[in-house]
Amino acid sequence: MVPMKPIHHIENALKDLDKEVEAVLMNLSLSLTQKDNVMLPILQQKKVLKQTLEDLKYLEEHPPTPNQPCGISKYRKE
């Protein structure tokens, strides 16, 4: 099975966000409050991308049959 291209792109985006988080944490010129404010949107993006990645991996492993719902709502815990 050939991996889905979006999975690869999301994995790369998550790596890029990890680098951004690390850069913010290592920035000694920012206070903890400033770091929190900068990191909040990054962490929110990571959460959405991780859920999307899980959904795409599920669909890759369990492709829906034609004209049927994909079943993601049954798979998700939240």
N, C-alpha and C positions, 0 to 999 in steps of 0.2 A: 504494500500500500504506500503510495506517495503521500508524504505529509502535506497538509494544507498550508498554502503560502501564508494565510493570515496568522497561523500559529507561530510561524517563524518571525513575522513582523512584531507580533505582540511580545514574544520572548525577548526580542532585541529592545523593544521599548521599555520593558521591565528592567533590563540591564542598565539602560540609560538612566532610568529613574533612580536605580540603586546608586549610580555614580553621582547623581545630583544630591541625593540624601547624604552620601559620604562627604561631598564637598561642603555642604552646609554644616555638617557636624564638625568638620575640621577647621572651619572658618572661625578663628579666634577673635575676630573683630566684632562678631555678633553676640549679643546677650542671649541668654536662654529663651527669653520671651520672643526676641526677634527670630531665633532659630525655629521656635514653635510656629510662628506666623508664616515663615517661608515654607516650612515642611508640611503644613496641613494640606494645602492643595496637591502637593506631590504625593502624599500618602493616600489622599482620596483617589487620585488617578491610578495609583498602584492597585487599590482595592477593586476598582472597576475593571482594570485590565486583567487582574488575576481571575475574577469571576468570568470574564469573557473567554479567557484562555481555558478555564475548566469546561465551560459550555462547548467551546469548539472541539476540545479533545473528546468530550462525551459524544458529540455528533459524529466525529471522525470514527470513533469506535462503535457507535450504534447509529448508523445512518437510517433516517426515516424511510419508510416505504413510500412510493409515490402516492400522492393525494391523502397522506396521513399526517397528523400533527407530529412534531419532532419529539415530544415527550420531555422537554427540558424542565417543565414545571414539576414533573414527578421526580426528577433527578435532584433538583436543588433542595437543600436543607432549609434555606431561609424563605 
